[in-house]
Amino acid sequence: MTSSGRNPEKKRAIYGVVGFPVKHSLSPGMHNAAFKSLGIKATYLAFEVKPEDLPEFLKYVNSSGIAGLNLTVPHKEIAYKCLRNFSSEAKSTGTVNTITNRGGKLHGDSTDAHGLLASLKEEFNIRTFKNKTILLLGAGGAAFAVAEKLALSGIKTLYVANRTLEKADKLTQKTERATGVKCVALPLDAKAVSAIIADVDILINATSAGLKRGVKSPIPAASLRKGLFVYDMIYNPPLTALLKEAKKAGAKTSNGLGMLLHQGAKSFSIWTGKKAPLNVMRNALKKATHHPCK
């Protein structure tokens, strides 16, 4: 495992993001700007840790006094299995994207759903999700982190499409039991998606397709249309193949930069007990990406 950044003096609290890969993460700049603006003596680093090394790394975090962490792909479900103490949200999703070191005990939280819903409202000017139909692509840690909250937001139907249908089944059954909202599993293929896309209001990509440039869109272009809201949780690159195809079709689109902002702000508040300086964090992301973040 490697850390991107110098070790700060001992008096400074250390926070960080853990991923594999992690070089693309914009979290360090965003959080360091927030700490500086509030005069908090803390430094936020990036830690590249292989999935198989995460349990040992978390033991190191526990003993070293690292104050808090964010976790990104592919660590959210692994981290959950490594911890014993959770918020109610982390427990209900079975995923962790935020860890706080509380006196040598690691406590897991999940702020992804908060970040996604806040970003959807902001980017698409959505006041209510009542009676909307959502198609969620993927059934991994990111999808598990947000499915229940989406279902509880007032929607009519949640479709989950995944290449492995059994995983989509597991997620939809769990979500429907917990919320009572109609949830339907689909294979992630052109035939299945085209059969339901006309009823879909919001399409959300929670897969890693698009993280690497040159990867094809998980949804065929023919399934995209004007009036559809298309949200990709990926923010780097800022314009994935899915978003390119959606734009061509006339759909309203957004990448995951707003989700990063809002989930990060909630993590910041969990760690520090202070209100996150949202505009400072937003401006740090703008500076890092030269990409408008409303």
The 8 nearest C-alpha neighbors of each residue, nearest first, counted from 0:
[[1, 48, 47, 46, 2, 49, 52, 56],
 [0, 2, 47, 46, 3, 48, 45, 4],
 [1, 3, 46, 45, 4, 47, 44, 0],
 [4, 2, 45, 44, 46, 1, 5, 47],
 [3, 5, 2, 44, 6, 45, 7, 43],
 [6, 4, 7, 3, 2, 44, 8, 42],
 [5, 7, 4, 8, 9, 13, 42, 2],
 [8, 6, 5, 9, 11, 42, 13, 10],
 [7, 9, 10, 11, 6, 12, 5, 13],
 [10, 8, 11, 7, 12, 6, 13, 41],
 [11, 9, 8, 12, 40, 7, 41, 13],
 [10, 12, 41, 40, 9, 8, 13, 7],
 [11, 13, 41, 66, 42, 40, 10, 14],
 [12, 14, 42, 65, 66, 41, 43, 11],
 [15, 13, 43, 67, 68, 66, 42, 65],
 [14, 16, 44, 43, 68, 45, 69, 17],
 [15, 17, 69, 45, 68, 70, 46, 44],
 [18, 16, 46, 70, 47, 45, 69, 71],
 [17, 19, 21, 71, 47, 20, 72, 48],
 [20, 18, 21, 47, 48, 49, 72, 73],
 [19, 21, 18, 22, 47, 23, 72, 48],
 [20, 22, 18, 19, 23, 24, 47, 45],
 [23, 21, 24, 20, 45, 47, 3, 19],
 [22, 24, 21, 25, 235, 20, 236, 26],
 [25, 23, 26, 21, 22, 27, 45, 235],
 [24, 26, 27, 28, 23, 29, 284, 287],
 [25, 27, 29, 24, 28, 30, 16, 263],
 [28, 26, 43, 30, 29, 25, 44, 31],
 [29, 27, 31, 26, 30, 25, 32, 283],
 [28, 30, 280, 26, 283, 32, 27, 31],
 [31, 29, 33, 32, 27, 28, 26, 34],
 [30, 32, 34, 28, 33, 29, 43, 27],
 [31, 33, 35, 30, 29, 34, 28, 36],
 [32, 34, 30, 36, 31, 35, 280, 276],
 [35, 33, 39, 31, 37, 32, 36, 38],
 [36, 34, 38, 32, 33, 37, 39, 31],
 [35, 37, 33, 34, 38, 32, 279, 276],
 [38, 36, 34, 35, 39, 33, 276, 32],
 [39, 37, 35, 36, 34, 40, 33, 41],
 [38, 40, 34, 37, 41, 35, 36, 33],
 [41, 39, 11, 12, 38, 34, 42, 35],
 [40, 42, 12, 11, 13, 39, 34, 43],
 [41, 43, 13, 14, 31, 12, 44, 11],
 [42, 44, 14, 15, 27, 31, 13, 30],
 [45, 43, 15, 27, 4, 3, 14, 16],
 [46, 44, 16, 3, 15, 2, 17, 47],
 [47, 45, 2, 17, 1, 16, 48, 3],
 [46, 48, 1, 0, 18, 19, 21, 17],
 [47, 49, 0, 19, 18, 46, 52, 53],
 [48, 50, 52, 51, 19, 53, 47, 0],
 [51, 49, 53, 52, 74, 48, 73, 19],
 [50, 52, 49, 53, 54, 48, 55, 77],
 [53, 51, 49, 50, 55, 54, 56, 48],
 [52, 54, 56, 50, 55, 51, 57, 48],
 [55, 53, 57, 56, 52, 81, 58, 51],
 [56, 54, 58, 57, 53, 52, 59, 51],
 [55, 57, 53, 59, 58, 54, 52, 60],
 [58, 56, 60, 59, 54, 55, 53, 61],
 [59, 57, 61, 55, 56, 60, 62, 54],
 [58, 60, 56, 57, 62, 61, 63, 55],
 [61, 59, 57, 63, 65, 58, 62, 64],
 [60, 62, 58, 59, 103, 63, 64, 57],
 [61, 63, 59, 60, 64, 58, 103, 65],
 [64, 62, 60, 65, 59, 61, 58, 103],
 [63, 65, 62, 66, 61, 60, 103, 100],
 [66, 64, 13, 60, 63, 67, 14, 100],
 [67, 65, 100, 14, 13, 64, 99, 12],
 [68, 66, 99, 14, 98, 100, 65, 15],
 [69, 67, 15, 98, 16, 14, 97, 70],
 [68, 70, 16, 97, 96, 17, 15, 98],
 [71, 69, 96, 17, 16, 74, 75, 18],
 [70, 72, 18, 74, 73, 17, 75, 96],
 [73, 71, 74, 18, 19, 75, 70, 20],
 [72, 74, 71, 75, 18, 19, 50, 140],
 [75, 73, 77, 72, 76, 71, 78, 70],
 [76, 74, 95, 94, 78, 77, 96, 140],
 [75, 77, 94, 79, 78, 140, 74, 95],
 [78, 76, 74, 80, 79, 75, 81, 50],
 [79, 77, 81, 75, 80, 76, 74, 95],
 [78, 80, 76, 94, 77, 95, 81, 82],
 [79, 81, 77, 78, 82, 76, 83, 93],
 [80, 82, 78, 79, 54, 77, 83, 57],
 [83, 81, 79, 80, 84, 78, 105, 107],
 [82, 84, 85, 81, 106, 105, 80, 79],
 [83, 85, 106, 82, 107, 105, 86, 104],
 [86, 84, 107, 106, 89, 90, 108, 87],
 [85, 87, 108, 89, 88, 90, 107, 84],
 [86, 88, 90, 89, 91, 85, 108, 92],
 [89, 87, 91, 86, 90, 109, 92, 108],
 [90, 88, 109, 108, 92, 86, 91, 94],
 [89, 91, 87, 93, 88, 92, 85, 86],
 [90, 92, 88, 89, 93, 87, 147, 94],
 [93, 91, 144, 89, 94, 90, 143, 88],
 [92, 94, 90, 89, 91, 79, 76, 95],
 [95, 93, 76, 75, 79, 92, 89, 144],
 [96, 94, 75, 109, 79, 108, 107, 89],
 [95, 97, 70, 109, 69, 75, 108, 71],
 [98, 96, 69, 108, 68, 95, 107, 109],
 [99, 97, 107, 68, 67, 106, 108, 105],
 [98, 100, 67, 106, 105, 101, 66, 270],
 [101, 99, 105, 66, 104, 67, 103, 102],
 [102, 100, 104, 103, 99, 105, 106, 66],
 [101, 103, 104, 100, 64, 105, 61, 66],
 [102, 104, 61, 101, 100, 105, 62, 64],
 [105, 103, 101, 102, 100, 106, 61, 84],
 [104, 106, 100, 99, 101, 98, 103, 61],
 [105, 107, 84, 99, 98, 85, 104, 100],
 [108, 106, 85, 98, 95, 97, 84, 86],
 [109, 107, 97, 89, 86, 95, 85, 98],
 [108, 110, 89, 95, 96, 111, 97, 88],
 [109, 111, 262, 113, 112, 114, 265, 108],
 [112, 110, 114, 262, 113, 109, 115, 144],
 [113, 111, 145, 115, 114, 110, 148, 116],
 [114, 112, 110, 111, 116, 115, 117, 262],
 [115, 113, 262, 261, 258, 111, 117, 112],
 [114, 116, 258, 112, 118, 117, 113, 119],
 [117, 115, 119, 118, 113, 114, 112, 120],
 [118, 116, 114, 120, 115, 119, 113, 121],
 [117, 119, 257, 121, 115, 258, 116, 120],
 [120, 118, 116, 122, 121, 117, 123, 115],
 [121, 119, 125, 124, 117, 118, 123, 122],
 [120, 122, 118, 124, 119, 123, 117, 125],
 [121, 123, 119, 124, 118, 120, 253, 293],
 [122, 124, 125, 120, 121, 119, 228, 251],
 [125, 123, 120, 121, 122, 126, 119, 127],
 [126, 124, 120, 123, 127, 119, 121, 128],
 [127, 125, 120, 124, 128, 121, 123, 129],
 [126, 128, 129, 125, 153, 120, 152, 131],
 [129, 127, 154, 153, 131, 152, 130, 126],
 [128, 130, 153, 154, 127, 131, 155, 152],
 [131, 129, 155, 154, 153, 128, 132, 156],
 [130, 132, 154, 155, 128, 129, 200, 133],
 [133, 131, 156, 199, 200, 155, 157, 154],
 [132, 134, 201, 157, 199, 202, 200, 158],
 [135, 133, 158, 202, 159, 157, 203, 201],
 [134, 136, 159, 203, 158, 202, 204, 133],
 [137, 135, 204, 160, 205, 159, 161, 203],
 [138, 136, 161, 206, 205, 139, 160, 142],
 [137, 139, 142, 167, 166, 161, 143, 170],
 [140, 138, 142, 141, 137, 143, 206, 205],
 [139, 141, 143, 142, 76, 75, 144, 94],
 [140, 142, 144, 143, 139, 205, 145, 138],
 [141, 143, 138, 144, 139, 145, 140, 205],
 [144, 142, 140, 146, 141, 145, 92, 139],
 [143, 145, 141, 92, 142, 94, 140, 112],
 [144, 146, 112, 142, 148, 143, 147, 149],
 [147, 145, 149, 143, 148, 142, 144, 150],
 [146, 148, 150, 149, 174, 145, 151, 178],
 [147, 149, 151, 150, 145, 146, 112, 152],
 [150, 148, 146, 152, 147, 151, 145, 154],
 [149, 151, 147, 148, 152, 154, 180, 146],
 [150, 152, 148, 149, 153, 147, 178, 154],
 [153, 151, 149, 150, 154, 128, 148, 129],
 [154, 152, 129, 151, 128, 130, 150, 155],
 [153, 155, 130, 131, 129, 128, 156, 152],
 [154, 156, 130, 131, 132, 153, 180, 181],
 [157, 155, 132, 181, 154, 182, 133, 158],
 [156, 158, 182, 133, 132, 134, 181, 183],
 [157, 159, 134, 183, 182, 184, 135, 133],
 [160, 158, 135, 184, 167, 134, 136, 185],
 [161, 159, 185, 187, 136, 186, 137, 184],
 [160, 162, 187, 137, 186, 163, 167, 164],
 [161, 163, 187, 186, 164, 160, 188, 137],
 [164, 162, 161, 165, 166, 186, 167, 187],
 [163, 165, 167, 186, 166, 161, 162, 168],
 [166, 164, 168, 167, 163, 169, 161, 184],
 [167, 165, 169, 168, 164, 163, 138, 170],
 [166, 168, 164, 170, 184, 138, 169, 165],
 [169, 167, 165, 171, 184, 166, 170, 172],
 [168, 170, 166, 172, 167, 171, 173, 165],
 [169, 171, 167, 173, 168, 172, 174, 166],
 [172, 170, 174, 182, 168, 173, 169, 175],
 [171, 173, 175, 169, 174, 170, 168, 176],
 [174, 172, 170, 176, 171, 175, 169, 177],
 [175, 173, 171, 177, 147, 176, 172, 178],
 [174, 176, 179, 172, 178, 180, 177, 173],
 [177, 175, 173, 174, 178, 179, 172, 180],
 [176, 178, 174, 175, 179, 173, 147, 180],
 [179, 177, 175, 180, 176, 174, 151, 150],
 [180, 178, 175, 176, 177, 181, 174, 150],
 [181, 179, 175, 178, 150, 182, 156, 155],
 [180, 182, 156, 175, 157, 179, 183, 155],
 [183, 181, 157, 171, 158, 175, 156, 180],
 [182, 184, 158, 171, 159, 157, 185, 181],
 [185, 183, 159, 167, 168, 158, 160, 171],
 [186, 184, 160, 159, 187, 164, 191, 161],
 [185, 187, 164, 161, 160, 162, 188, 191],
 [188, 186, 161, 160, 162, 185, 192, 191],
 [187, 189, 190, 191, 186, 192, 162, 218],
 [188, 190, 192, 191, 193, 219, 218, 187],
 [189, 191, 193, 192, 188, 194, 187, 186],
 [192, 190, 194, 193, 188, 189, 186, 185],
 [191, 193, 189, 194, 190, 195, 196, 188],
 [192, 194, 196, 190, 195, 222, 191, 189],
 [193, 195, 191, 192, 196, 190, 197, 189],
 [196, 194, 193, 197, 192, 198, 199, 191],
 [197, 195, 199, 193, 198, 192, 194, 222],
 [196, 198, 195, 199, 194, 193, 200, 222],
 [199, 197, 196, 195, 200, 132, 133, 131],
 [200, 198, 132, 196, 197, 133, 201, 134],
 [199, 201, 132, 227, 133, 131, 228, 198],
 [202, 200, 228, 133, 199, 229, 227, 134],
 [201, 203, 134, 229, 133, 135, 228, 230],
 [204, 202, 230, 135, 231, 229, 136, 134],
 [203, 205, 231, 136, 206, 232, 135, 230],
 [206, 204, 137, 136, 142, 141, 232, 203],
 [207, 205, 137, 208, 204, 136, 139, 141],
 [206, 208, 210, 209, 205, 233, 72, 204],
 [209, 207, 206, 210, 214, 217, 216, 211],
 [208, 210, 239, 211, 214, 207, 212, 240],
 [211, 209, 207, 208, 212, 233, 236, 235],
 [212, 210, 209, 214, 213, 208, 236, 207],
 [211, 213, 214, 209, 210, 236, 239, 240],
 [212, 214, 215, 211, 240, 209, 239, 210],
 [215, 213, 212, 209, 211, 208, 216, 240],
 [216, 214, 240, 213, 217, 209, 208, 241],
 [215, 217, 241, 240, 218, 214, 219, 208],
 [218, 216, 215, 219, 208, 241, 187, 188],
 [217, 219, 216, 220, 241, 222, 189, 188],
 [220, 218, 221, 222, 189, 217, 216, 223],
 [219, 221, 222, 223, 244, 218, 245, 248],
 [220, 222, 219, 223, 224, 193, 218, 248],
 [223, 221, 220, 193, 219, 196, 224, 218],
 [224, 222, 220, 221, 245, 248, 250, 227],
 [225, 223, 248, 250, 227, 249, 226, 222],
 [224, 226, 249, 250, 227, 248, 223, 251],
 [227, 225, 250, 224, 228, 251, 249, 200],
 [226, 228, 250, 225, 200, 224, 201, 251],
 [227, 229, 201, 251, 250, 252, 202, 200],
 [230, 228, 252, 202, 201, 203, 251, 227],
 [231, 229, 203, 253, 252, 254, 202, 204],
 [230, 232, 204, 254, 233, 255, 203, 253],
 [233, 231, 255, 254, 205, 204, 234, 230],
 [232, 234, 255, 231, 235, 254, 210, 209],
 [235, 233, 255, 237, 256, 254, 236, 232],
 [236, 234, 237, 233, 23, 210, 238, 24],
 [235, 237, 238, 234, 239, 210, 233, 212],
 [238, 236, 235, 234, 254, 239, 233, 290],
 [237, 239, 236, 242, 243, 240, 254, 234],
 [240, 238, 242, 209, 241, 236, 243, 237],
 [239, 241, 216, 243, 242, 215, 244, 209],
 [242, 240, 216, 244, 239, 243, 245, 217],
 [241, 243, 245, 239, 244, 240, 238, 246],
 [244, 242, 240, 246, 245, 241, 239, 247],
 [243, 245, 247, 241, 242, 246, 220, 240],
 [246, 244, 242, 248, 250, 247, 243, 223],
 [245, 247, 249, 243, 248, 244, 250, 242],
 [246, 248, 244, 245, 249, 243, 250, 242],
 [249, 247, 224, 245, 246, 250, 225, 223],
 [248, 250, 225, 246, 247, 224, 245, 251],
 [251, 249, 225, 227, 245, 226, 246, 224],
 [252, 250, 228, 229, 227, 249, 226, 246],
 [253, 251, 229, 230, 228, 250, 242, 246],
 [254, 252, 230, 231, 229, 255, 122, 251],
 [253, 255, 231, 234, 256, 230, 232, 233],
 [256, 254, 232, 234, 233, 258, 257, 231],
 [255, 257, 259, 234, 258, 254, 260, 292],
 [258, 256, 260, 118, 259, 255, 261, 292],
 [257, 259, 114, 115, 255, 118, 261, 260],
 [260, 258, 256, 257, 262, 261, 263, 255],
 [261, 259, 257, 263, 258, 262, 264, 256],
 [260, 262, 114, 264, 263, 258, 259, 257],
 [263, 261, 114, 110, 265, 111, 264, 259],
 [264, 262, 266, 260, 261, 265, 259, 267],
 [265, 263, 261, 267, 275, 266, 262, 260],
 [264, 266, 268, 262, 267, 263, 269, 261],
 [267, 265, 263, 269, 264, 268, 262, 270],
 [266, 268, 264, 270, 265, 269, 275, 271],
 [267, 269, 272, 273, 265, 271, 266, 270],
 [268, 270, 266, 267, 272, 271, 265, 99],
 [271, 269, 267, 268, 272, 266, 99, 67],
 [270, 272, 273, 268, 269, 267, 274, 266],
 [271, 273, 268, 269, 270, 274, 267, 275],
 [274, 272, 268, 271, 275, 267, 269, 270],
 [275, 273, 268, 276, 272, 267, 264, 271],
 [274, 276, 264, 277, 268, 267, 273, 33],
 [277, 275, 279, 278, 33, 280, 274, 36],
 [278, 276, 280, 279, 275, 281, 264, 260],
 [277, 279, 281, 280, 276, 282, 283, 275],
 [280, 278, 282, 281, 276, 277, 33, 283],
 [281, 279, 29, 283, 277, 278, 282, 33],
 [280, 282, 278, 284, 283, 279, 277, 285],
 [283, 281, 285, 279, 284, 280, 278, 286],
 [284, 282, 280, 286, 29, 281, 285, 287],
 [283, 285, 287, 281, 282, 286, 29, 288],
 [286, 284, 282, 289, 288, 283, 287, 290],
 [285, 287, 283, 284, 289, 288, 282, 290],
 [288, 286, 284, 285, 289, 283, 25, 28],
 [287, 289, 290, 285, 286, 284, 291, 237],
 [290, 288, 285, 286, 287, 291, 284, 292],
 [289, 291, 288, 285, 292, 237, 286, 287],
 [292, 290, 293, 285, 289, 288, 284, 256],
 [293, 291, 285, 290, 257, 281, 256, 284],
 [292, 291, 122, 121, 257, 281, 285, 290]]
